[in-house]
Amino acid sequence: MIVLGISCFYHDSAICIMKDGEILFAGEEERFSRLKHDSQFPSLALRAGLDHCKIEADEIDKVIFYEKPFLTYERIFETIMELAPRSFSLFYDSLSKIIKNKLFIKSTLRKHLRKTLKNEDYVIEFCEHHYSHALSAFIPSEFEEAAILCIDGVGEWDTTTVWHGKDGVISKKYSINYPHSIGLFYSLFTEYCGFKANSGEYKMMGLAPYGEPIYVDIIKDNFIKVHEDGSIRLNTQNISADFRSDLVMSSLDKILGSKKRDSEDISQFYKDIASSVQQICEEVVEKMIIFALDKCNSKRICLAGGVALNCVANGKIAKKIGAENIWIQPAAGDNGGAIGAAMSGWNKKISNFRPTLGTQYSSEKIKNIIDSKSLKYQEASVDLIVNDIINKKVVAIFQGRMEFGPRALGNRSIIAKSAEPSMKALLNEKIKKREGFRPFAPIVLEKNMGKLFKDAYKSPFMLFTQYSIGNIYSATTHVDGSSRVQSVSEENGLVFDILNEYESRTTEQALVNTSFNIRGEPIVESPQNALDCFFDSGIDSLCLGDFYIRKSDNNKDFIFFESREFLKD
């Protein structure tokens, strides 16, 4: 049976194609539309997926949507009634979008399927939002039995849910309902600190170590109560139940004594706020995990939902209960809901999950694109790449299948010398063109993890922070000594070979790995995207499949990075 899972109409739209329990393809719409966090129906991703899998539209047996929109409508409508009359103007736009896209979702999906695939005669089913998350976490995990914890902003009514998984079947054990959401709480403070909600939460996490958690008490006294079991209650007098931004920002200003950040400069106040909110988030996640394990009488836990991407919290939990007892869905956000939706009704475990589930381009196709632009190139080799890195060059990698989820794991990556003190500033300012406080992640061979990190453990999907032994690799060691490390094995292919060769020639054991994109744009999907990003940034060399292109070898009229206009990300 071929099942199509779809998540869309909120943020990070995606599709997943499964056949008889095997994930054949998963891809986010943003990679194809080039609109970051694209929420539209994932028509481009769907066409690409069917093309990759060589599946015809009429071979799809079932379409499963990742949530039940009528429950979402019910929640919004009840909130309107509770807060009327002031809520009417705020919710007019939300309701119109719900009615247009979601309330009559089956007909909406059929319309898009007809437009995309010239076919609408599909069996269409729906599963609850957190059920999708829970399946995406447990079914691909290494565990036959585990507690499952899903924490995000909100899905229908749920903001946090606990499930128990055993032998491929999951059952719901506990839930926290809207508006009491640690995910929405974190997003509100993300906005208060001057970043974009539903996008900049990772910046908050990165900013936190520069501050001190001196506002924890005042935030708890006025905005959130955290119970011993990890459940929370938001103070809806200060955080309106409709999460109306202007009202909440005004409340934060009044109580904390400062307005929402609206300048490029980040004062110590906002660093301390970030630190305080991060500490509260870590407390909630830790307590909820302990509660979930006890509730399910289990020793192992699977995580999904946007909050599961908080790698600092994950790292502290791993230290407490053992990393071998945690499995996190790499696409933990709404994009991963497409995987969970496709798994709905499968009721069996799948093995050997890897997040490299996207598109792949043949050497012939890549060469045709290079030749059409009259670019000079060499045959790609590990030797060429390592030579450039040793010489402090920045190298982009475009290899194999594209990763699914927010992390680049070596197939759509930018890599550079981690032991070079100036590399972090260079990458932030000249390559990524982003805030200077933001850290970069290291890639390290699995065998070397214990040499570089305290109490080290495998982290193949870059979902945990671990603490460095020393500060040799300054480009990938954050101000608090932490690193969001990716452990690399033979399964990683080219970057595994690069690390081995690099170590043999330098004795250094870590490199920078950051996603192959520039500010405000999604990670590159195609060879054309790769070339555009390469020639429009400060990257020195590009390993594009079997071909190696150096900027210095091509005397072209490049559009340099400084000429670009960047979207707020």
N, C-alpha and C positions, 0 to 999 in steps of 0.2 A: 504494500500500500504506500502511495506517495502522498505525504501530508505537507501542506503549506501553512506555516505559522506566520502571523502578521502582527506587528505592533506599529501603531501610528496615531496621528492626530493629537499628540501632546508634545513630545520631543524625542529625538533620537529614533526616528522611524527605522524599521528593519524588517527583514524577512528571513525565514529559515526553511529549508527544504529537507525533509526527512523521508527516507525510503526504508521500510521494514526495520525501523529503529536505528538506522544509521544516518547521522547528519551528513548530507551531501554538500550543503552550501549554507552559509549565513553571511549576510552583508547589510550594512547600514546605508540608508538612502543618501546621507550626507556625502559619502565618498564619491558618489556618481553625480549628484546635483551640484556639488562643491559649495553647498550651503551648510555651515556648521550647525549641528543639532537639528537638521531638517525634520519637520514634523509632518510633512505631506505624505500622502499615500505612496509607499515605496515602489513606484512603477519601474524606475530605472534599475533598482536593485533586483527586482523580480525578473525583469528581462535578462539581466546579466546572469542571475542564478540559473535560470532555465537553460540559457545558452551554455553556461559552464557545464551543467549536468547533462546536456544533450537530451533534455526532456521536453516533450511537446505539451502545449497548454492543456490539451484534452486528456493527458495522462494523469493529471492531478485528481486524486480521489476525494480529497477533503481540504477545506480551508478552515483554520481555527484562529479566531481573533483573541488577543491577549487580555481582554477585560470584558466586563459586562456593563456597557454604557448606561443602561437604564438605571442601574444602581448609582452611578455617578450623577446622573440627572436628579435622582431622588435626593442625594446628599446636598447638591447645590440648591435645589428648590426649598428644602427644609431650612437651609441656612438663610436663604432670602426671607422666608417667612419669619424666622426668629429675629432677624435684624432689621426688618422693615420699619420705617420707609426708607432709611438712608441707604439700604443695600441695593435698591432698584437700579440706580444709575450704574453702580459698579458692576452688577451682574448682567446687565443688558448684553454687553459684548460676549461674556462667557456663555450665556444662555443661547445666544444666536449661533455661536459656534457649535455648541453641544447639539442643538436642534438640527443644524445643517449637516454636521458630520457624524454625530454619534447616536442621537436618539433613534433615528431610523437607519441604524448602522448596516443592517443587512442589505437594504436597497442601495445604500451608499457604497458598500463594498462591491456589490454586483456591478454598479455603474463603473467603478474604477477597474474592476477585472475585465469588464467588456471593452473598455477603452485601451487597456494595456495588453490583453491577451486575445481580444476578439472572441471572448467566450465568457458567459456568465452563469452557465448551468452547473454550478458547483454546490455540493453540500457545505453549508456554512454553519460552524458551531462557535460557541463562546465559552471562555473559562475566566474565572475571576483573576484579577490582576495579581494578587499575592499568591494565588495558586500557580500562576505562570512562573513567578519568581521562585517559588519553592521547588517546583519541578526542575527548573534550570539549574538549581543548586545541588539537588540530591541525585537525580538520575545520572548525570555524568561523573559524579564524585567517585572516589575510591572506596566508599563505605557501603556495606550491605545494610547497615542500620545506623541511624544518626538522628539527633535533633536537628531541626532546621529553623533558622531565624531569618526573617525578612524584615528589613527596616528601610523605609523610604519616606518620601513626602506624604503621599496618599495614593491609594488605589481603591476606587469605589468609596467605601467607608473606612477601610483598614489603613493604619499607618505603621503598625508593627504586628507581626503575627509569628506564632510559634507552631511548628508542625512536627510530626514524628514520621520518619521514613523507614520502611523496612521492606526488603525484597521487591523494590520497585514501586511500592504503593505508599502514598503519603496521606496523613489525616491531620486535620487542624485541631490544635489543643488550646489555643489562647489567642486573643487579639486585643489591641488598643485601637480605639476608633478616633476619627477626626472630631475635633480639631487638634487633639493632643498628639503632636507629631514632632519628634526630635529632628527629622529631616527638614521639615518646614521651618522649625526653629533655627536650625543651622543656616538655612538659605536666607532667612530674614537678616541675620547678622552678617552674612556674606554681602548682602546688598548694603547694609549699614556701613560696612568697611570699604565701600566703594567699588565692589566687584559685581559681576552680573550673576543674579540668582539662576540656578539650574545650569550653570556653566563655570562659575568662578569659585566653587567650594574648595577645589584643590588648591587654589591660591590662598584661601584662608588657612588651610592646613599648613601650607608652606610658610606663611607669615607668622604663625603661632610661636615657633621657637625663638623669634626675635623679641617676644614680649614676656611678661610675667602675669600669672593668673590672678591678678589683684582684684578683679571685678567679679569673681565667682559668687561671692556672698550677695552682692547687690543684685546680680542677675537672678540668682535663685530667690531672693526675697521678693522680687518684683515681677518676674517673668515665667519662671518654671519651678515646679516642685518635683524632685526626684525621689522616688520611694525605694526602699531596700531591694525590691524585686526588679528594679529597673524601669518600672512603669512611671509615666510622667503625667503631670497635669499642668497645662499652660494656663497662666493667669489671663483669662479672656477680657478682663478689664483693661489690661495694658497691651495685650496682643489680641486684637479683634479676631473673632471666630471666622471672619471672612478673609483674614490675612491681608486686609486692604493696606497697601504699601504706605500711602501718605499718612494714615492714622498711626501705623506702627512706628514709622520713622519719627513722627512727632512725639510719640510716647517715649521712644528711646532717647531722643534729644532732651526731653524734660527730665527724665530720671537719671540719665548718665551724664548730662551736662555738656553734650557736644552734638552737633548736627552730623548727618550722614556725610561721609567723606566725598568731596567733589573735586579734588585736585589730584595731580600726579604725585605730590609729596605724601608720604605715609608717616604720620607723626607717631610717637611712642604710644599715645593713647590708643590708636587703632591696633597696634601690635599687641598691647595688653588685652584689649577686647578679644582679639583673635585667640590669644593664649587661653583666656578664661573660657570662651565658648568651646574651644577644642577640649579643654579639661572636662567640661560638663558632658560633652559628647562621649568622651572615653569612659567616663563614669557610668553613663547610661548603657553603653554597649557592653561593658564588662558585666554589669549587674544583670542585664537581660540574658547574656550568654549563660551565666551561672544559673539563672532561673530556668532557662530553656533546657539545659542539661538535666536539672533536677526534675522538671516537669515531665520529661520524656524518659527519665531513668536511663540516661545514655552517657557515654564518655566522649562521644564525638559530635561535632557540629558542622553544619553546612550553612553558608551565608549567601544572601543575595539582597537586592535592593540597593539604591544609590548610596546609602550610608556604609554599605559593605566595601566601598572603594576608599574608605578612610584608612589608608595603609598604616598610619601611625597608631590608631586604635587597634588595628589588626595585629600589629607587631607586639603590642603590649599584652594582648590576649594570648597570642601564641606563646609568649614567655610564661604566662600563668598556667595554661592548661596543656601546653605542648603543641608545637606546630604540626606534628603528625596526626593530631586529633581535629584539625580544622581543614575544611575545603571551601574555597570561595569561587563562585562563578566569575571568570574573568570579565565577562560582559554583564556586570551586576545590575546595571541600570535598566531603563525601559527597553533598550535594544535587546537585552537578554530575554525579555519577555517573549520575543518571537520564538526563541529556542524552547522556552517552557510551553508556549502554546502548541508548538509542533509535537511536543512530547506528550501532550494531554491525551490520556486514554491509552498510552503505550504500556504503562504499568510493568516495565522491565528495565533493568539497569543497562547502561551502555558502557563500554570500556574504552580505554586509551583515548580519552578526550584531549584534543589539542585545539586551541583557538585560531589556528591558521585554516580558516574555513571559507575564504573569499576567492576573488578572481586570481587567475594566473595567466601570464602571457608567454607565448612561444618565442624562441630565439629569432625565428624568421620574422615575426611581426615586429619585434623590437628593432631588428636591423633595418627593416623597411622604413620605420619612423626615423631612425638615425640618419639613414641615407637620404631621406627626403629633405633633410635640413643641412645636408653637406657637412656633417660634423666629422672631425677627426677623432679616431678612437684606437684603442689597442684591445687585444684579447684580455679579458679580465683574469686576474690571478690573485691569490692570497698575497703573493710577494709584492705586487704593485700596491695593494691596499696597505699592507704593513709598512712599506717604505714611506708612503705618504703620511701615515699616522706618526711614525717616528720623527718625521720632519715637521711635526706640528700642524699638519694639514687636516682639514675637516672633510670627511668622506661620507657620502650618502649611499645607502644600500637599498637596492630594489631587486628582491629575489623571491622566487617561489610564490606561494599563495598569500594573499593579503590577510592580515590578522583581523579578527572580529572582536570588537571592544575598544576601549580607549587607549590601550597600551600597544606600543610598537615593540615587538619582541625579536627583532633582527631581520625581518623581511621587508619592512618599510621604515628603516631607521637611519638616523644620522649618528655616526660614531667618531670619536676623537680621543686624544690622549688625556687620561684622567689625572696623571701625575703632574701635569703642567699647571702651575699656579694661576696663570692668566686665562686658562681655557674657559672657565665658567663665565667670566665677563665677556669674552669674545663671542661665545655662543649666544648669550642673552642679548647682547647689543647688536652684533653684526649678522647673526644667522637667524635667530628666532625673533629678534626685535621686541623683547618683552621685559617685564620688571626684573631688576637686578637681583632681588632677594630670592628669586625662584631657583630651587635646587635642580640638579640633574641626577639621573639614575646611573649606577654602574652596572656593567655586565661582568660576571666573574665565573670562571669554570667551577663546576660543582666541587671538584677535588680541592679547590683553593679557598672555599668559603670559610673553613675553620681558621685559616691563616689570616684572614682579613677582618673577620667579624666575631664579636663576643657571642658565645652560646649560639653558634651559627646553625642554620638549617636550610634545606632546599627552598627556593622561591622561584619556580620557573615562570610564573606569570606576573611577577613584579607587583605583588599585592600586600607586601609586608615591609615595614622598615626594620632594619637591624643596625646595631651600633658598631662603629668601626673601631678597630684596634689601631690607634695612632691616627695621623692625619696626612699620610703620604699622598693619598689620592684626593687632593683638595678640590678638584672640580666636581667630585661626586660625593663629598662629605658635607652635610648641612651644618649650620652653625651650632647645632646641639650634638654633633657627632653622629647623626643618623644618616642612613642611606636607604633609598627604596630600591633594593638590589634585585637584579634578575640573575638567578643561577643558570648556567648554560651547560647543556649536555650535547652529546652527539646528535640528538634529535633536532638541534637548532641549526645543523648544517654549516653554512658559510661562516657565521659568527663564531662557532665552535673552532673551526680551523684558524680563523683570524686570531683568536685569543691564544691558541696554542703556539702559533708562529710568533706572535708578538712577545709572549713570555720567553720563548727560547732565545730571542734576539735582544731582549732588554732586561729581563728578570722581573719586569712589572707585570702585575697579575689582574689589572682592572682597566677597563676602557669606559668612556662615556657612551651611553646609549640614550638618545632622545628621538622622539617621533619625527618622521620625515614630513614636515610641513612648516609653514611660517604662520605668524600670528593671525588669528581670525579665520584661518582656513583649515579644512579637515586634512587628515593624513592623506597622502597621495594614493590614488588607486591605480592609475594607468601609466604607461611609459611617457605619454604626453604630459600628464600631471607632474611626473618626476622631472622631466626636462624643464618645464616651466618654473618649478620651484628651484631647481638647481641654478638656472641662469638668472633668476630673479632674487638671488640671495648671495650670501658670502661663502657658500659651500665651495670647496676647492675642486673636489673630484666626485665622480658619480659612477658607481658600479651598477650598471643597468643590465641585469641579466648576465649574459656572457661578454658584455662589452664594457670597457673602461674609458671614461671620458674625462679629460682634464681641462679645466677652464683655460689654463695657460696655453694649451695647444690649439685653441680655437679663437682666432681673431675676429670675433663677430661683434656687431653693434648690440651689445647686451643692454637690457633694461635693468639697471642696478637696483638693489634692494631699497635704497633711500628714496626712490621715486614713487614707491607704492603708498597707497592709502590703506590703513588697517582698520578692520572692524573691531569693536570691543569684544574681547573673548572672555 
